Amino acid sequence: MSGTLTGKVALVTGASRGIGRATAIALGKNGASVVVNYISSKGPAEEVVREIGAERAIAVKADVSKLDEIEVLIKQTIDRFQKIDILVLNAGLLWQNGSLEATNEDTFDKLFSTNVKGPFFMVQLATPYIPDGGRIMLFSSSLTNFSMIVPNYLLYSATKGAVEQMTRVLAKDLGKRNITVNTISPGPVGTEAYYVGKTEQMVKMQSNLAPAGRLGEPEDVADVITFIASDQSRWINGQNIRINGGMTVG
């Protein structure tokens, strides 16, 4: 297998569906060996492995909001591939009922555990196995830069704001080893998770937020991630890369 990522090892969390799935496949097509993390969708995760090829991919079940399961995920990755060149922290919860009034302590803890604690400890535990010149990508959302305040997204946006600040500091800390740390911030993307709880009117409205008048596709995001994973992106560090077709500008 030849490609821009040949010889690299990528770990993609939440990789059985949506953006994570498209990313794992894109990285594999470009030559990387890929760890396909999933929490419950074993069948779809194994399909991703088959598409990449079992000689270069494995599926690992782990809830990345839990420290002990993160440890298992890292261990299985290292046992199979000995290193992690590319860490894509895609797993997260999209919460659409997180207003001030609707949020309780359990929901608060659940979202921060998955969207903030998980990425924090994934980076902490993976970093010793990331060679100099590695790539780390955390996930935020274009909502954090959207001038229209969307109802019920207070809690979700708060978690993503935390991720963006983590990226800024980690980029400085790990940049001494030429490990780049960037935030990937998609706009609305037409995944299964996106459509849950949305009316046809809401989908149409959000499709029109971008000048092209459409939702993003998982591959739109995966292609950018593949570039950031490559050597060609070596001077991009500490940035918030908004992949939203012009939904937000500036």
URJO-V44093 format. One line per field, one symbol per residue. burial: 1 if it has 24 or more other C-alpha atoms within 12 Angstrom, else 0. Layout:
BEGIN
burial->???
END
This chain:
BEGIN
burial->0000101111111111111111111111111111111110000111111011100111111111110001101111110110111111111111111100000000110111111111111110111011101111111111111100000011111111111111110110011001111111111111100100000000000110110000111111111111111100100111111111111100
END
